[in-house]
Amino acid sequence: MDPHRSSISYHSHRSSYKRERDDSGRNPRENKHFRTNTQHQYRSESALGQNPLSCRTLSTRRELYERDFPVYKQPVEVGCFSLDSERRFFNDSRQMRYYVEPDKNPNFNLRDGYRDRFIKRDDSVKERLDHILRWIVANKSKINPTGAAASPRALDVDFVTWRGHLTKLLTTPYETREGWLLAVTRFRGTFYISEVETESARRERENRTERHEEMMYWGYKFEQYTCADNTHSLPDPGGVVNTNEAFCTVVQTRLADHRLLFSGEVDCRDKDPKAPAAPACYVELKTSAEICTPKQRSNFHRFKLLKWWAQSFLPGVPRVVAGFRDQEGVVVSVETFHISKISHLIKNEYNCWKPTVCMNFCCDFLSFVKRVVTEDNPRVVYLFSWDPYKDVTYSAHRDSQYCFLPHWYVEEMTRSEDSQYEPKA
């Protein structure tokens, strides 16, 4: 793919979301939604710059983020990695799968194999950022700053995280049910963001019904019906579904002045040898209940498409293929959603979500983190907390249960950076 053409198309896609002013008529570049604990007036960007420690909370009120769509650079894939059936890391694409387009009315039985051909990953084991960190250690040359010997940074990025954590930030202004906890550590100039399971999420996980567990399986089963192991094979729906296995892309991009490195699982890629380079060749696969009424379609636009859009827009995945299923878990139809067109699908929905609000909130949260997380120390974690209808708050913790950068990573990055400063013989 021509890199210049890809950049233009990405920016023309986002230009459709632009707004010159927010609803209050203020200049969109005035940032007036950081609030102190003791004062409830809004502080401007310049005031925050003078006294960053006065900034104690971040508002999630939607109207505050209706500004121009922020600059978001075309995401570039800088690498990938695979996790095998035992969750072991491999610095390669061995788990890549290839999309095979199904019939429009495929009649896939998503319940098949749940009882006897299903190996489920233990989701009580918290992997934090470990797999991304292993990729970084194995690929430092790809992300080291130019002239690294003169830089205090170990990596030439501001933030390292999972795509899923950024997805939660994008959807926060519209989320009404689930809060989140994000742990942030600053190490060698880079901010690492890892999720901490909330108490309510832990309870939900431990008390899932059998029906809920089976419905979670359905999404993986749909992938099995539509993915082949190589370009010359066909899907094998008679095989085992093992949710330990994963193929993950690693992308670099920039949101306003925040340089991001993040990873996310990819379901499959286009098998056409003429398909564009990654990430534009990737395909996201989803299942959803069939839509039978206008109310169901409205809810689908307002809630489901928001998460699908956020998840795919971030890494530059251009399309979602959705299998619509009945209550018995049989896929009755398949539809493709192009990420660049989702904003047009939802524009007639009353009081619907807006991409510009999502991206501006994420951007401002990252700015908030930069102001708050001042100590560069892997033993110090700043815990950012949010519940629906509340402001984002934070607390600082030293040598606590929230520490998430492993010793092997800290030692490796410290050793490799220090070696750059050693005088050459």
PAVO-575792 format. One record per residue (C-alpha): residue number from 1; residue in one letter; x negated, y negated, z. Coordinates in Angstrom, 3 decimals, decimal comma, padded with zeros to 6 digits, m for minus. Example, Ala and Ser with C-alpha at 12.3 -4.5 7.8 and 13.67 -1.06 7.14 Angstrom:
// PAVO-575792
SITE  num  residuo         u         v         w
SITE    1        A  m012,300   004,500   007,800
SITE    2        S  m013,670   001,060   007,140
This chain:
// PAVO-575792
SITE  num  residuo         u         v         w
SITE    1        M   000,000   000,000   000,000
SITE    2        D  m001,229  m003,508  m000,863
SITE    3        P  m001,917  m005,072   002,586
SITE    4        H  m000,920  m008,517   001,347
SITE    5        R   002,408  m007,272   000,016
SITE    6        S   003,138  m005,386   003,235
SITE    7        S   002,473  m008,474   005,333
SITE    8        I   004,759  m010,600   003,180
SITE    9        S   007,593  m008,073   003,314
SITE   10        Y   007,335  m007,770   007,066
SITE   11        H   007,472  m011,503   007,600
SITE   12        S   010,331  m011,939   005,118
SITE   13        H   012,199  m009,243   007,076
SITE   14        R   011,829  m011,136   010,313
SITE   15        S   012,573  m014,517   008,701
SITE   16        S   016,239  m013,512   008,451
SITE   17        Y   016,387  m013,723   012,252
SITE   18        K   015,075  m017,279   012,531
SITE   19        R   016,934  m020,010   014,381
SITE   20        E   015,832  m023,637   014,403
SITE   21        R   017,238  m024,433   017,827
SITE   22        D   018,831  m022,547   020,643
SITE   23        D   022,478  m023,072   021,604
SITE   24        S   021,707  m025,842   024,077
SITE   25        G   020,051  m027,941   021,379
SITE   26        R   016,662  m027,908   023,126
SITE   27        N   013,424  m027,706   021,227
SITE   28        P   012,968  m023,918   020,840
SITE   29        R   009,344  m024,110   021,960
SITE   30        E   010,243  m025,428   025,378
SITE   31        N   010,001  m022,526   027,776
SITE   32        K   012,363  m023,237   030,674
SITE   33        H   013,202  m019,925   032,189
SITE   34        F   010,436  m019,263   034,692
SITE   35        R   011,786  m019,869   038,174
SITE   36        T   010,258  m020,189   041,610
SITE   37        N   011,617  m018,423   044,680
SITE   38        T   012,327  m021,651   046,484
SITE   39        Q   013,435  m023,911   043,648
SITE   40        H   016,136  m023,039   041,138
SITE   41        Q   015,354  m025,628   038,520
SITE   42        Y   013,641  m024,479   035,323
SITE   43        R   009,999  m025,321   034,799
SITE   44        S   008,561  m026,280   031,441
SITE   45        E   005,599  m024,523   029,816
SITE   46        S   003,257  m027,402   030,659
SITE   47        A   004,212  m027,371   034,333
SITE   48        L   003,493  m023,660   034,515
SITE   49        G   000,082  m024,211   033,031
SITE   50        Q  m000,808  m026,551   035,884
SITE   51        N   000,235  m024,155   038,648
SITE   52        P   000,668  m020,577   037,398
SITE   53        L   000,998  m019,138   040,910
SITE   54        S   004,284  m021,003   041,398
SITE   55        C   005,824  m018,760   038,743
SITE   56        R   007,486  m015,994   040,774
SITE   57        T   010,326  m014,675   038,605
SITE   58        L   011,328  m014,397   034,966
SITE   59        S   014,923  m014,859   033,874
SITE   60        T   016,580  m012,369   031,491
SITE   61        R   019,457  m014,671   030,499
SITE   62        R   019,985  m014,137   026,788
SITE   63        E   020,607  m017,755   025,823
SITE   64        L   017,123  m018,721   027,004
SITE   65        Y   015,545  m016,602   024,281
SITE   66        E   017,489  m017,859   021,281
SITE   67        R   014,504  m019,569   019,705
SITE   68        D   012,621  m019,040   016,468
SITE   69        F   011,718  m015,409   015,859
SITE   70        P   008,116  m015,093   017,102
SITE   71        V   005,290  m014,173   014,767
SITE   72        Y   004,935  m010,383   014,680
SITE   73        K   002,121  m009,116   012,497
SITE   74        Q   002,583  m006,108   010,262
SITE   75        P   001,659  m003,150   012,514
SITE   76        V  m001,452  m001,298   011,341
SITE   77        E  m002,060   002,346   012,193
SITE   78        V  m005,579   002,635   013,626
SITE   79        G  m005,350   006,322   014,499
SITE   80        C  m003,201   009,174   015,684
SITE   81        F  m003,314   012,173   017,996
SITE   82        S  m001,498   015,439   018,630
SITE   83        L  m000,276   017,276   021,717
SITE   84        D   000,029   021,038   021,373
SITE   85        S   002,451   023,563   022,878
SITE   86        E   000,613   023,315   026,211
SITE   87        R   000,417   019,513   026,106
SITE   88        R  m003,302   019,511   025,289
SITE   89        F  m004,719   016,447   023,500
SITE   90        F  m006,251   016,643   020,009
SITE   91        N  m007,708   013,654   018,212
SITE   92        D  m006,080   014,605   014,892
SITE   93        S  m002,774   015,014   013,036
SITE   94        R  m002,245   018,765   013,439
SITE   95        Q   001,273   018,243   014,815
SITE   96        M   002,409   016,081   011,891
SITE   97        R   005,638   017,302   010,277
SITE   98        Y   007,253   016,504   006,939
SITE   99        Y   010,805   015,331   006,350
SITE  100        V   013,068   017,512   004,204
SITE  101        E   016,280   015,701   003,308
SITE  102        P   019,380   017,703   004,278
SITE  103        D   022,726   017,817   002,534
SITE  104        K   025,101   014,954   003,315
SITE  105        N   027,387   017,420   005,135
SITE  106        P   024,920   020,003   006,455
SITE  107        N   026,925   021,858   009,128
SITE  108        F   023,852   022,259   011,390
SITE  109        N   024,581   024,057   014,676
SITE  110        L   022,570   022,129   017,270
SITE  111        R   023,412   024,607   020,045
SITE  112        D   021,568   027,416   018,320
SITE  113        G   018,495   028,580   020,247
SITE  114        Y   019,157   026,596   023,438
SITE  115        R   019,416   029,755   025,575
SITE  116        D   016,685   031,869   024,008
SITE  117        R   014,298   029,771   021,847
SITE  118        F   013,645   026,626   023,890
SITE  119        I   010,515   025,650   025,827
SITE  120        K   011,174   022,396   027,687
SITE  121        R   008,459   020,016   028,776
SITE  122        D   008,325   019,442   032,526
SITE  123        D   009,465   015,823   032,724
SITE  124        S   008,697   015,649   036,455
SITE  125        V   004,988   015,546   035,482
SITE  126        K   004,069   011,901   034,968
SITE  127        E   001,361   011,550   032,326
SITE  128        R   001,208   007,769   032,548
SITE  129        L  m001,169   006,392   029,894
SITE  130        D  m003,556   009,356   029,969
SITE  131        H  m003,093   010,509   026,365
SITE  132        I  m003,526   006,986   024,963
SITE  133        L  m006,624   006,527   027,127
SITE  134        R  m008,103   009,765   025,775
SITE  135        W  m007,557   008,441   022,269
SITE  136        I  m009,270   005,151   023,186
SITE  137        V  m012,322   006,930   024,609
SITE  138        A  m012,593   009,055   021,442
SITE  139        N  m012,146   006,060   019,115
SITE  140        K  m013,809   003,094   020,794
SITE  141        S  m015,572   002,101   017,591
SITE  142        K  m012,204   001,438   015,919
SITE  143        I  m011,083  m001,127   018,475
SITE  144        N  m014,301  m002,610   019,875
SITE  145        P  m014,647  m006,362   019,390
SITE  146        T  m017,038  m007,612   016,775
SITE  147        G  m020,196  m008,809   018,475
SITE  148        A  m019,172  m006,778   021,511
SITE  149        A  m022,402  m007,459   023,358
SITE  150        A  m021,329  m011,063   023,819
SITE  151        S  m017,800  m010,227   024,969
SITE  152        P  m016,567  m009,488   028,508
SITE  153        R  m013,817  m007,328   027,043
SITE  154        A  m014,140  m003,571   026,795
SITE  155        L  m011,443  m003,600   024,071
SITE  156        D  m010,460  m006,259   021,582
SITE  157        V  m006,797  m006,161   022,637
SITE  158        D  m004,725  m007,870   025,328
SITE  159        F  m002,301  m005,015   026,097
SITE  160        V  m002,422  m001,216   025,992
SITE  161        T   000,838   000,680   026,518
SITE  162        W   003,377   003,148   025,143
SITE  163        R   005,834   002,044   022,481
SITE  164        G   008,669   003,200   024,766
SITE  165        H   007,713   000,663   027,446
SITE  166        L   007,867  m002,167   024,892
SITE  167        T   011,213  m000,826   023,660
SITE  168        K   012,588  m001,199   027,195
SITE  169        L   011,406  m004,814   027,246
SITE  170        L   013,042  m005,583   023,892
SITE  171        T   016,404  m004,235   025,047
SITE  172        T   016,317  m005,749   028,559
SITE  173        P   018,443  m008,865   027,837
SITE  174        Y   021,275  m006,548   026,739
SITE  175        E   020,821  m003,673   029,188
SITE  176        T   023,596  m003,413   031,791
SITE  177        R   022,970  m000,008   033,412
SITE  178        E   019,325   000,956   033,860
SITE  179        G   016,609  m001,103   035,537
SITE  180        W   012,875  m000,483   035,241
SITE  181        L   009,545  m000,632   037,050
SITE  182        L   006,418  m001,447   035,065
SITE  183        A   002,971  m001,190   036,651
SITE  184        V   000,251  m003,454   035,223
SITE  185        T  m003,479  m003,243   035,831
SITE  186        R  m006,081  m005,595   034,390
SITE  187        F  m009,365  m003,909   033,570
SITE  188        R  m012,248  m005,486   031,647
SITE  189        G  m009,960  m008,208   030,318
SITE  190        T  m007,238  m005,907   028,986
SITE  191        F  m003,798  m005,428   030,575
SITE  192        Y  m002,589  m001,832   030,833
SITE  193        I   001,179  m001,305   031,227
SITE  194        S   002,528   001,989   032,582
SITE  195        E   006,039   002,881   033,698
SITE  196        V   006,976   003,957   037,222
SITE  197        E   010,109   006,061   037,595
SITE  198        T   012,824   004,196   039,468
SITE  199        E   014,668   005,872   042,313
SITE  200        S   017,916   005,905   040,339
SITE  201        A   016,167   007,427   037,293
SITE  202        R   014,662   010,143   039,506
SITE  203        R   018,088   010,973   040,935
SITE  204        E   019,605   011,083   037,461
SITE  205        R   016,839   013,398   036,220
SITE  206        E   017,164   015,764   039,177
SITE  207        N   020,968   015,907   038,975
SITE  208        R   021,578   016,298   035,259
SITE  209        T   024,473   018,558   034,370
SITE  210        E   023,949   021,611   032,201
SITE  211        R   025,936   019,873   029,468
SITE  212        H   023,586   016,864   029,604
SITE  213        E   020,518   019,121   029,425
SITE  214        E   021,915   020,880   026,378
SITE  215        M   022,796   017,632   024,621
SITE  216        M   019,208   016,440   025,110
SITE  217        Y   018,118   019,620   023,313
SITE  218        W   020,359   018,794   020,364
SITE  219        G   018,103   015,952   019,224
SITE  220        Y   015,082   018,251   019,083
SITE  221        K   017,108   020,922   017,275
SITE  222        F   018,105   018,404   014,600
SITE  223        E   014,402   017,740   014,013
SITE  224        Q   013,845   021,473   013,544
SITE  225        Y   016,526   021,568   010,834
SITE  226        T   014,971   018,635   008,935
SITE  227        C   011,176   019,006   009,392
SITE  228        A   008,657   021,292   007,702
SITE  229        D   005,123   022,085   008,859
SITE  230        N   003,553   021,084   005,516
SITE  231        T   004,469   019,578   002,163
SITE  232        H   005,048   022,955   000,550
SITE  233        S   007,198   024,643   003,213
SITE  234        L   010,813   024,394   004,327
SITE  235        P   012,250   023,852   007,825
SITE  236        D   012,489   026,959   010,021
SITE  237        P   015,582   026,597   012,248
SITE  238        G   015,018   030,122   013,562
SITE  239        G   011,810   029,148   015,360
SITE  240        V   011,200   028,018   018,934
SITE  241        V   011,857   024,402   019,960
SITE  242        N   008,935   023,366   022,191
SITE  243        T   009,174   019,796   023,471
SITE  244        N   005,565   019,815   024,683
SITE  245        E   004,453   019,377   021,084
SITE  246        A   004,104   015,871   019,713
SITE  247        F   002,474   013,814   016,993
SITE  248        C   001,735   010,214   018,011
SITE  249        T   000,718   007,204   015,979
SITE  250        V  m001,555   004,509   017,453
SITE  251        V  m000,905   001,032   016,079
SITE  252        Q  m002,385  m002,395   016,493
SITE  253        T  m000,448  m005,593   015,981
SITE  254        R   000,050  m009,073   017,407
SITE  255        L   003,169  m010,643   018,943
SITE  256        A   002,590  m014,412   019,005
SITE  257        D  m000,784  m014,663   020,788
SITE  258        H  m000,595  m011,204   022,409
SITE  259        R  m002,777  m008,560   020,758
SITE  260        L  m001,184  m005,157   021,251
SITE  261        L  m002,425  m001,575   021,029
SITE  262        F   000,295   000,985   021,623
SITE  263        S   001,200   004,541   020,799
SITE  264        G   004,499   006,243   020,137
SITE  265        E   005,715   009,662   019,119
SITE  266        V   006,619   010,052   015,444
SITE  267        D   009,142   012,652   014,302
SITE  268        C   007,905   013,179   010,751
SITE  269        R   006,666   011,551   007,568
SITE  270        D   007,849   011,347   003,966
SITE  271        K   006,467   014,372   002,083
SITE  272        D   006,195   012,457  m001,214
SITE  273        P   002,459   012,104  m001,994
SITE  274        K   003,242   008,654  m003,425
SITE  275        A   004,795   007,468  m000,152
SITE  276        P   003,253   004,318   001,347
SITE  277        A   000,497   004,540   003,938
SITE  278        A   001,341   005,017   007,608
SITE  279        P   003,283   003,715   009,456
SITE  280        A   005,550   002,872   006,482
SITE  281        C   005,833   006,563   005,517
SITE  282        Y   007,218   007,650   008,889
SITE  283        V   010,824   008,675   009,508
SITE  284        E   012,661   008,550   012,848
SITE  285        L   015,298   011,248   013,424
SITE  286        K   018,343   010,752   015,670
SITE  287        T   021,647   012,397   016,518
SITE  288        S   024,845   010,664   017,576
SITE  289        A   028,501   011,487   018,085
SITE  290        E   030,542   011,213   014,890
SITE  291        I   032,359   007,923   014,478
SITE  292        C   036,117   008,277   014,114
SITE  293        T   037,547   004,904   015,213
SITE  294        P   036,700   001,196   014,780
SITE  295        K   035,986   000,985   018,525
SITE  296        Q   033,454   003,807   018,274
SITE  297        R   031,767   002,109   015,328
SITE  298        S   031,585  m001,173   017,221
SITE  299        N   029,997   000,558   020,231
SITE  300        F   027,554   002,314   017,931
SITE  301        H   026,490  m001,037   016,452
SITE  302        R   026,257  m002,765   019,816
SITE  303        F   024,424  m000,144   021,856
SITE  304        K   022,947   002,716   019,837
SITE  305        L   021,613   000,637   016,939
SITE  306        L   019,913  m001,770   019,345
SITE  307        K   017,706   001,011   020,737
SITE  308        W   017,112   002,575   017,338
SITE  309        W   016,111  m000,778   015,866
SITE  310        A   013,776  m001,697   018,748
SITE  311        Q   012,073   001,689   018,785
SITE  312        S   011,324   001,684   015,042
SITE  313        F   010,741  m002,020   014,431
SITE  314        L   007,830  m002,156   016,895
SITE  315        P   005,535   000,339   015,099
SITE  316        G   006,797  m000,523   011,606
SITE  317        V   008,776   002,670   010,961
SITE  318        P   011,134   001,683   008,125
SITE  319        R   014,061   004,106   008,447
SITE  320        V   016,123   006,197   010,822
SITE  321        V   017,921   009,318   009,600
SITE  322        A   020,912   010,066   011,829
SITE  323        G   022,824   013,310   012,126
SITE  324        F   026,400   012,683   013,270
SITE  325        R   027,775   015,614   015,271
SITE  326        D   031,100   016,740   016,634
SITE  327        Q   031,799   017,585   020,279
SITE  328        E   030,656   021,182   019,708
SITE  329        G   027,204   020,088   018,581
SITE  330        V   027,663   020,660   014,855
SITE  331        V   026,182   018,033   012,524
SITE  332        V   028,942   017,076   010,112
SITE  333        S   027,245   014,209   008,243
SITE  334        V   023,866   012,537   007,780
SITE  335        E   023,209   008,843   007,191
SITE  336        T   020,038   006,801   006,655
SITE  337        F   019,621   003,422   008,368
SITE  338        H   016,967   001,055   007,031
SITE  339        I   015,509  m000,982   009,868
SITE  340        S   015,310  m004,108   007,698
SITE  341        K   019,085  m003,964   007,111
SITE  342        I   020,332  m003,278   010,638
SITE  343        S   020,632  m006,989   011,457
SITE  344        H   023,117  m007,319   008,572
SITE  345        L   025,136  m004,334   009,804
SITE  346        I   025,711  m005,939   013,195
SITE  347        K   026,176  m009,568   012,212
SITE  348        N   029,987  m009,408   012,287
SITE  349        E   030,171  m007,776   015,715
SITE  350        Y   031,451  m010,126   018,407
SITE  351        N   028,823  m011,114   020,985
SITE  352        C   026,383  m008,547   019,626
SITE  353        W   022,644  m008,261   020,251
SITE  354        K   020,172  m010,465   018,396
SITE  355        P   016,680  m009,369   017,318
SITE  356        T   015,270  m012,824   018,053
SITE  357        V   016,391  m012,604   021,714
SITE  358        C   014,778  m009,165   022,046
SITE  359        M   011,434  m010,214   020,630
SITE  360        N   011,260  m013,545   022,442
SITE  361        F   011,971  m011,906   025,796
SITE  362        C   009,252  m009,320   025,203
SITE  363        C   006,831  m012,073   024,178
SITE  364        D   007,619  m014,162   027,251
SITE  365        F   007,331  m011,159   029,549
SITE  366        L   003,807  m010,551   028,239
SITE  367        S   002,988  m014,238   028,865
SITE  368        F   004,419  m013,844   032,376
SITE  369        V   002,137  m010,837   032,955
SITE  370        K  m000,905  m012,820   031,826
SITE  371        R  m000,079  m015,570   034,318
SITE  372        V   000,598  m013,216   037,220
SITE  373        V  m002,020  m010,470   036,842
SITE  374        T  m005,133  m012,409   037,774
SITE  375        E  m007,353  m009,825   039,484
SITE  376        D  m009,406  m007,701   037,111
SITE  377        N  m009,635  m004,480   039,100
SITE  378        P  m008,418  m000,932   038,270
SITE  379        R  m007,582  m000,411   041,960
SITE  380        V  m005,076  m003,284   041,919
SITE  381        V  m001,620  m002,815   040,406
SITE  382        Y   001,012  m005,490   039,898
SITE  383        L   004,451  m003,902   039,952
SITE  384        F   007,102  m005,681   037,846
SITE  385        S   010,667  m004,819   038,793
SITE  386        W   013,965  m005,503   037,077
SITE  387        D   017,600  m004,546   037,648
SITE  388        P   020,516  m005,503   035,383
SITE  389        Y   021,814  m009,048   035,892
SITE  390        K   018,736  m009,931   037,978
SITE  391        D   015,468  m011,766   037,305
SITE  392        V   012,188  m009,923   036,824
SITE  393        T   010,142  m009,980   040,039
SITE  394        Y   006,743  m008,597   040,955
SITE  395        S   004,551  m007,459   043,850
SITE  396        A   000,826  m006,687   044,107
SITE  397        H  m000,604  m003,416   045,485
SITE  398        R  m004,189  m002,400   046,249
SITE  399        D  m005,320   001,261   046,450
SITE  400        S  m001,687   002,393   046,325
SITE  401        Q   000,365   005,213   044,853
SITE  402        Y   000,920   003,001   041,816
SITE  403        C  m002,706   003,116   040,615
SITE  404        F  m002,691   004,793   037,204
SITE  405        L  m006,035   004,244   035,436
SITE  406        P  m007,897   007,541   035,960
SITE  407        H  m011,465   007,577   037,301
SITE  408        W  m012,771   009,292   034,165
SITE  409        Y  m011,484   006,431   032,003
SITE  410        V  m012,800   003,644   034,234
SITE  411        E  m016,219   005,316   034,450
SITE  412        E  m016,430   005,989   030,710
SITE  413        M  m015,429   002,457   029,707
SITE  414        T  m017,740   000,916   032,308
SITE  415        R  m020,656   003,103   031,239
SITE  416        S  m020,182   002,495   027,526
SITE  417        E  m019,854  m001,254   028,022
SITE  418        D  m022,836  m001,515   030,360
SITE  419        S  m024,967   000,361   027,837
SITE  420        Q  m024,387  m002,478   025,366
SITE  421        Y  m026,184  m004,852   027,695
SITE  422        E  m029,224  m002,656   028,349
SITE  423        P  m032,394  m004,066   026,746
SITE  424        K  m033,521  m002,059   023,764
SITE  425        A  m036,963  m000,460   023,997
